[in-house]
Amino acid sequence: MTDFRALATRYVLGDDEVGISHTAAEAAQALQKLREDPHAMRRAVGEWAGSISDWIKRTGTGVEGDESLEEGDNVILRAKALGFLEQTLEALEPDDLKADQVEHLVLFFCSTFRHDIRAGVMPATKALGHLTSMRAFRPKLSDEIVSSICRIGEDFPLQTATTRFEIYRLLEVLVENPVTAGELQHRHGENAAFVSDLVRLCRQERDPKCLIKWFGILGTILDQYPMSSEPTQKTFGCFSSYFPISLKNPAGEVTVLDLKLALRRCFASTYRLAPLAFPFLLQKLDQGDAITVSVKMDVLATIKMCLDQYYNVAVSIVPFSGQIWNSLKYEVRNGEVKETIDATLAVISSIAKRLDGTTRTKFDQKDLEDFSDLVKADCLDDLENPNYTKQAGSLLMSVMESNVRAFSILKPSVDQTLIKNLQRPKSLKHTKDLVSVINRILQARKKLVEERSSWIDEDWKRSAQQSFQLEDDLFSSVYLRLWRESMTERPTTEQVDVIKEVMRGLALLVAQQSVHTDRTLRKVFDESRSQEVFSLLSYRIVNSLSIASANDSSVIRELEEEATRALKLCVAERPIGFGQLVEQAFVIVRGRDWEKPTRRALSTLHALLLRLAEIGCSKLTSLHDWPPLSNFTIYTGAVLQLLHSWLGSDAGFEVCRIALRGIRYAMEKSWTACAEHGVQNTSEPELLATNRSELGADLQVMVKTYPRIDEDYVGDFEPSKVWQQMNPANDKAAVFGDLQRLCFVIVRQLYRRATRVFEPSGVSSISSEKKVLGLSGDFSSQTTMVDVEDHYLQGVSAMATFVIRGLSVQAQRNLQLDKEALLLFRLEAHSEPSWSPLCGGRTNVLSVGILQGLWPTVLTDMCTIGAFSINVVAGITPGEQPLQSLAEEARDRIAFIMANKYRGGRGTADQDYVAWSGVLRYLANRLEDAALTTMPFDEFNRLMWIIAGAIWRRDRHIEDLVSAIRSIPSRGGEASQDMARSMEVLVAPKTWYSEEDHAVAKPTFRHWAYLVLVRPVLNEAYPFREASSRSIANTTYVLAMVQHMSFDMYEDDAESITRLIVAGIGKLASYHDLEAAFTIFLRILDKDNSVFEGHLKAVIDSTYDVYSRAVRDSLVGQHNNDLHRRFWRSGSASTCRKLALQVIGSLPGRFEARHLLPFYSNTMRGLGSAAGDPVRDVRAAALQARKAWSRVA
């Protein structure tokens, strides 16, 4: 037989949590072994329960209620003794104990609440919680537990919050369990005396965590226990006394929002609270200025929850709807805070929804009519008052948009009042507000019709009645009349506001559908009326190129933007109009001479193309019988037609660039539209079937007449008839695949149109049969044209990246895009890649566009890297004709991308690994001392880009070169300073290259670069070495690298870097270096200003000295004239001045005044002088710094 007394002693005297838990588990196992022997089990349970008697001996009379304890009793030991029983119960299974055993234990622990308040409440509560989960627990014991808890009385608030929380958890179980809850209800009936006892016990609760539980218990009781009015009122008084609730010092897991929601649920727990809740809440709301916005929002949200959750509407809502309306209407009529106005309108809308009925049945219409009459009586007259028109409209709409019945009840009288007032408006603002209300009625009607799937029979019948239909002459008597009155040659601001509302209304009219008795829908406007609306809305957009420049004002642009938004809605409802709109606009575009366009003409053309893309491509056409991509196809095809005509004429490339931007914008908008419609990335099977040879056939199937500008075919494409050639997409997954395919076809056309294959002449080493790539005849070799043409090529390249990076790995492989990076979609036989020296360099940017979008596995495993090793320094070796700067920059990017996306290791093709190894050997040879000092800077720069790509992905072989790399500034000779600056490319962010481009960037690559490339150089930089060209170059190198790193990477060396900057700042020879120094300064100051404490004087003096030099613009060595301009890292004198002042201005916020007082006078004098700086941003920094330093004194 188990010695339970020994186990209890071991538990009580034990200190190890794990050990005492094992002791309780051992006791539980001993009891469980006797389950099959009821007699032995009963005796063992008795011994187990009595095992703690030595620790809880009682004295006194033994009469129930005697709470005296022996003076020597130890509270902690008694609590642990009871804890032994509690943990044993926790370890038992639910069916281990019999009903009589459970009952005896329940009575024993309940007695603890009367006899041992100090030690027994927590373990007894937990034990009772375990007992209530036992299968043998008798529901009648629940009343005994609740009664025992209530006997704690005045000692309840003295318990710890943790103990009270356990009690609330136990009560929560009892009131939520249907069996125990039924017993309590049966025992106490409607008087619910136990509820009054609980309210009296817990009325002083203040702990947030406990309150959450307490509010939940009250809400459950109110919801599930039908009580008489007296306990209901007491319960309401208990929780309502906390309203509005707040939390002064929010901490832990409970937030003030949690408390508000829990309390709100109490108010909304039962409809029987309505006579108490609504008057109480409205009284809070009617306190006027005494109530804050936060409290007002809380009251409104609570009223809305009550309205939404109370059932038995006839009893809980109907009697109070008028009272709520009369109180809330002034919140909208006279309110100034948007949040409270919106919350009030939501409450009023909830009343209308609840009075209407449910989704299955409608309530008596009289209640909704009575409420609507109340709203009409207060609002219709306000429509005549310009000061309250907008507010009255909002109140009316909150009811009308709630349901079909409310809309039909109010609409006839509201329409009549609006039209009557529009005939004699008080002002243009009054007109604008009246039209706005009509627009909101149209919007509400449109929304109700769109939600028809939730209508029941009565909704369908009412929607077919005249009261739900539109006024016959609304278009002509209101919108068209106001359009003609307001659309003058030079409209005023007030007229513009009216026109904007008219535009919105016209679009909403096009979107309206009439409902018929057979439950069919038809467009309200016929084709001719819709076309008339399109013409009105599109006039200023279509004719923007023809409108006189004198009218080119912000007012006109505002109208065009509003027209764009209106046409977007029109096109969504009537897609056929988009093709007609594009045709009309492009007829005017083609009719202009674009050989020497003005700046305004270019700007207007750009705005026109973007607006058309916005109108047509922002949404997929959702009509079931309409091709989803028809608008995208129409727009891009029409722009390609324009581009073809411009490329083959004397039009400048600036207009061609604008056409590219239009196509790119349409792609982006369509991509986003697919994502919004949930069709993005669902079309992988479609793309997997696509390869280069199938693209032309795919395009022919999609749109037979689609332009093919690379083949000079554009003539048969008519935007207004494209939809007839396209099949409606019934397969949702096919839409995005079709979009990607069409975008890829466009990119391929643009590449092929921009290039040609030719035989180079005058190169003796080349076979006469060898062909190479070059630019097509559309491009000029004239120096004056090169820049704008190259910018056009950059646009084509960027578009290719956008399209290609969205393709999967398999799709890129099927399309053989790794090869296209060399061939540029020219399948004609030629053996030279596009960046070969024989190709002239200008096509390099097109290769960048393809490479940048490739997945690393596609680039690596398709042997492309082999071509990279051959051409790694193409165009920069001695004797070759120099390339233009844009071509060189493109080759830098090619070098970086290919070095970055090469992924060595398992699975890498042998020839690729050999090629990369050759690149590494080349790097090692070129970085030797002898080569470095004589190396052309173009070549050095290219090598840095290659190394940067490898560093980003932490290529393990690059570690063999770190010693040579970090020593470059010391070995660069006369170019060491320029080399040091240019090495920032190793770690600098690449704004043009991101994760979307499948860049390979290990999270720790910059930290690694600091540890192996920068830290070892610190001790070789000035001032840690004597001033010399070598040590200064090392200082420049450290600053160039560290400026791109976060503080945590160099935190351990922050003091050394600070000393380096303080001492070396006077030696720096360019504003670029100073910008880097100040950037690091500010970062260190922000993270750990303690490193500055010994250098404050030096920091202030040197910083202000730099400011003075920058004012005089006296820095020498700003850039090396022997270098090409693209390598100049000059920096800005004004930026340096601003950063210097920001450093000085940040000191007062980070150091105590006693540290700064010695420098106060001189600093304030210098800042006063800086406040007169000629650059505004610098002046602002000076004033901010002066304000900060003024607090020092």
Order of alpha helices (4+ residues) and beta strands (2+ residues): alpha-alpha-alpha-alpha-alpha-alpha-alpha-alpha-alpha-alpha-alpha-alpha-alpha-alpha-alpha-alpha-alpha-alpha-alpha-alpha-alpha-alpha-alpha-alpha-alpha-beta-beta-alpha-alpha-alpha-alpha-alpha-alpha-alpha-alpha-alpha-beta-beta-alpha-alpha-alpha-alpha-alpha-alpha-alpha-alpha-alpha-alpha-alpha-alpha-alpha-alpha-alpha-alpha-alpha-alpha-alpha-alpha-alpha-alpha-alpha-alpha
